[in-house]
Amino acid sequence: MTGSRCDVLIIGAGPTGLVLAGLLAQRGVDVVVLERRECSRQHSRAIGLHPPALVVLTELGLAEAAVTAGVQVRSGTGWSRGRLLGELSFATAWPERPYVLTLPQRRTEALLTERLAQLAPGALRFGSEVIAVRAADDHVQVRARTVSSDDVIEWSARVVVGADGPHSTVRRSAGLAESLTRSPDCYLMGDFADPHRDPVAAVHLEPAGVVESFPLPEGMRRWVVHTSRAPRPEDPAILASLIRNRIGTAPDPATATMVSAFGVRRRLAAGLVVGSAAIIGDAAHEISPIGGQGMTLGWLDAQALAPLILQSLASRIPLQKLPATEHFERRRISAARAAARQAEFNMRLGRPMSITRARARDVLLRAALSTPARGALARAFTMRRALAG
Ligand SMILES: Cc1cc2nc3c(=O)[nH]c(=O)nc-3n(C[C@H](O)[C@H](O)[C@H](O)COP(=O)(O)OP(=O)(O)OC[C@H]3O[C@@H](n4cnc5c(N)ncnc54)[C@H](O)[C@@H]3O)c2cc1C
């Protein structure tokens, strides 16, 4: 067994870990990121970058690169049984960035990885799986296994951050309690060519369940459909036929570049900091992907935690004992709860329902989309409130 040390050790090179590492490296912190994958991720889950996410990317000097690579979605339309319910513009919700940017997660991660390599060459260690974490007040011991050789390295760091996703080893090792709820909802999603390059997002609230679609770069479009309890095979033809049955038109299955089924869990940690260890991102809160807020939420955690880490390193006071830490935990847990409620609202609107209930829902939505209430909807869908936590 060999030993290594650093000031800040981040577990997980998903979008959250990469953002935190970039923010700290930018301030000259000695940071290392351990990632069990042996290479970059190819699968793209998150596609939506809300305006607060662009605020974080601006801090990292990456906003313009993301905007150049992505698609600016400036409005969305709501449909029901072939009729337009209304259109929601994002123009006034966030005037400085009047859009939600779409960019596949693998490309966002590539931008973040490149930036980290510029700021702290060699800081990102792929193929290194953390198997145990022991948090004391003034330092944290972390045991990591090298995936290719099974060698074990014992790390010692002044601060450890678990950005290691929903099944977080750091959360479990630190004994941070969580609540977990499984939702009965299942979805099938896929990316297909969009010959029309339609720049508008569309949500079709059909009695059989929602069909959503979002523009993507390079003439592609992400389709998502509710599929009731049974998970569907990940087949582009099945997805295209579900879409056609509900809205009368469908993308060409031969152009699919990805099809994937997903279920929904809601997981919220009761606390985020123990001694000199913290958890952020999906390690701290897993929410429904419907509404696409998870990644932005994790970045806002990272943005709020970075100054606390700097303070802890400078003062030698453990994270948990800093006066500002309680406020950080309260604010980030409350932001996660608000995002989870928003996601639940989105899912409820799109669940299968009888024609009678669908009619009543449509009346309410049509009214909301044609009155000043649409301003509140636009703010909710662009995560306007998330920045304040
Ligand atoms: C279908 C779908 C669509 C989504 N769409 C959106 C969207 O449009 N917008 C949005 O904001 N969010 C969206 N999300 C949510 C978003 O993908 C997640 O919130 C985001 O990936 C969380 O990032 P993270 O870095 O916190 O965790 P993760 O992405 O889970 O990354 C954790 C990393 O830690 C690594 N790791 C785990 N354990 C260890 C260990 N023991 N040792 C070393 N490394 C470890 C993993 O390999 C992984 O790379 C979507 C999610 C899904 C499933």
The ligand as an SDF file (V2000), in Angstrom:
LIG
                    3D

 53 58  0  0  0  0  0  0  0  0999 V2000
  -32.2050   10.7060  -17.9100 C   0  0  0  0  0  0  0  0  0  0  0  0
  -31.6270   11.8730  -17.1600 C   0  0  0  0  0  0  0  0  0  0  0  0
  -31.7310   13.1550  -17.6930 C   0  0  0  0  0  0  0  0  0  0  0  0
  -31.2510   14.2480  -16.9810 C   0  0  0  0  0  0  0  0  0  0  0  0
  -31.3740   15.5010  -17.5030 N   0  0  0  0  0  0  0  0  0  0  0  0
  -30.8880   16.5740  -16.8160 C   0  0  0  0  0  0  0  0  0  0  0  0
  -30.9160   17.9090  -17.3830 C   0  0  0  0  0  0  0  0  0  0  0  0
  -31.3720   18.1140  -18.5070 O   0  0  0  0  0  0  0  0  0  0  0  0
  -30.3970   18.9420  -16.6490 N   0  0  0  0  0  0  0  0  0  0  0  0
  -29.8470   18.7270  -15.4070 C   0  0  0  0  0  0  0  0  0  0  0  0
  -29.4130   19.7080  -14.7680 O   0  0  0  0  0  0  0  0  0  0  0  0
  -29.7690   17.4810  -14.8700 N   0  0  0  0  0  0  0  0  0  0  0  0
  -30.2610   16.4020  -15.5430 C   0  0  0  0  0  0  0  0  0  0  0  0
  -30.1410   15.1390  -15.0300 N   0  0  0  0  0  0  0  0  0  0  0  0
  -29.4520   14.9510  -13.7500 C   0  0  0  0  0  0  0  0  0  0  0  0
  -27.9310   14.9640  -13.9270 C   0  0  0  0  0  0  0  0  0  0  0  0
  -27.5340   14.0400  -14.9180 O   0  0  0  0  0  0  0  0  0  0  0  0
  -27.3010   14.6360  -12.6040 C   0  0  0  0  0  0  0  0  0  0  0  0
  -27.8700   15.4820  -11.6190 O   0  0  0  0  0  0  0  0  0  0  0  0
  -25.7880   14.8750  -12.6510 C   0  0  0  0  0  0  0  0  0  0  0  0
  -25.1290   13.9400  -13.4810 O   0  0  0  0  0  0  0  0  0  0  0  0
  -25.2230   14.7460  -11.2440 C   0  0  0  0  0  0  0  0  0  0  0  0
  -23.8600   14.9990  -11.3090 O   0  0  0  0  0  0  0  0  0  0  0  0
  -22.8930   14.5320  -10.1500 P   0  0  0  0  0  0  0  0  0  0  0  0
  -21.5310   14.9140  -10.6040 O   0  0  0  0  0  0  0  0  0  0  0  0
  -23.4000   15.0580   -8.8510 O   0  0  0  0  0  0  0  0  0  0  0  0
  -23.0580   12.9520  -10.0730 O   0  0  0  0  0  0  0  0  0  0  0  0
  -22.7470   11.8630  -11.2030 P   0  0  0  0  0  0  0  0  0  0  0  0
  -22.9770   12.4180  -12.5640 O   0  0  0  0  0  0  0  0  0  0  0  0
  -23.4810   10.6380  -10.7930 O   0  0  0  0  0  0  0  0  0  0  0  0
  -21.1880   11.6340  -11.0720 O   0  0  0  0  0  0  0  0  0  0  0  0
  -20.6320   10.9320   -9.9820 C   0  0  0  0  0  0  0  0  0  0  0  0
  -19.2730   10.4090  -10.4100 C   0  0  0  0  0  0  0  0  0  0  0  0
  -18.6650    9.7690   -9.2880 O   0  0  0  0  0  0  0  0  0  0  0  0
  -18.0440    8.5830   -9.7210 C   0  0  0  0  0  0  0  0  0  0  0  0
  -17.9610    7.6890   -8.5500 N   0  0  0  0  0  0  0  0  0  0  0  0
  -18.9990    7.1290   -7.8780 C   0  0  0  0  0  0  0  0  0  0  0  0
  -18.5490    6.3940   -6.8390 N   0  0  0  0  0  0  0  0  0  0  0  0
  -17.1920    6.5060   -6.8660 C   0  0  0  0  0  0  0  0  0  0  0  0
  -16.1540    5.9710   -6.0380 C   0  0  0  0  0  0  0  0  0  0  0  0
  -16.4200    5.1750   -4.9870 N   0  0  0  0  0  0  0  0  0  0  0  0
  -14.8550    6.2780   -6.3420 N   0  0  0  0  0  0  0  0  0  0  0  0
  -14.5680    7.0890   -7.4040 C   0  0  0  0  0  0  0  0  0  0  0  0
  -15.5160    7.6110   -8.2130 N   0  0  0  0  0  0  0  0  0  0  0  0
  -16.8140    7.3260   -7.9510 C   0  0  0  0  0  0  0  0  0  0  0  0
  -18.9520    8.0510  -10.8190 C   0  0  0  0  0  0  0  0  0  0  0  0
  -18.2710    7.1640  -11.6830 O   0  0  0  0  0  0  0  0  0  0  0  0
  -19.3590    9.3580  -11.5060 C   0  0  0  0  0  0  0  0  0  0  0  0
  -18.4840    9.7110  -12.5510 O   0  0  0  0  0  0  0  0  0  0  0  0
  -30.6270   14.0370  -15.7250 C   0  0  0  0  0  0  0  0  0  0  0  0
  -30.4990   12.7340  -15.2030 C   0  0  0  0  0  0  0  0  0  0  0  0
  -31.0020   11.6600  -15.9120 C   0  0  0  0  0  0  0  0  0  0  0  0
  -30.8590   10.2690  -15.3250 C   0  0  0  0  0  0  0  0  0  0  0  0
  1  2  1  0
  2  3  1  0
  2 52  2  0
  3  4  2  0
  4  5  1  0
  4 50  1  0
  5  6  2  0
  6  7  1  0
  6 13  1  0
  7  8  2  0
  7  9  1  0
  9 10  1  0
 10 11  2  0
 10 12  1  0
 12 13  2  0
 13 14  1  0
 14 15  1  0
 14 50  1  0
 15 16  1  0
 16 17  1  0
 16 18  1  0
 18 19  1  0
 18 20  1  0
 20 21  1  0
 20 22  1  0
 22 23  1  0
 23 24  1  0
 24 25  2  0
 24 26  1  0
 24 27  1  0
 27 28  1  0
 28 29  2  0
 28 30  1  0
 28 31  1  0
 31 32  1  0
 32 33  1  0
 33 34  1  0
 33 48  1  0
 34 35  1  0
 35 36  1  0
 35 46  1  0
 36 37  1  0
 36 45  1  0
 37 38  2  0
 38 39  1  0
 39 40  1  0
 39 45  2  0
 40 41  1  0
 40 42  2  0
 42 43  1  0
 43 44  2  0
 44 45  1  0
 46 47  1  0
 46 48  1  0
 48 49  1  0
 50 51  2  0
 51 52  1  0
 52 53  1  0
M  END
$$$$
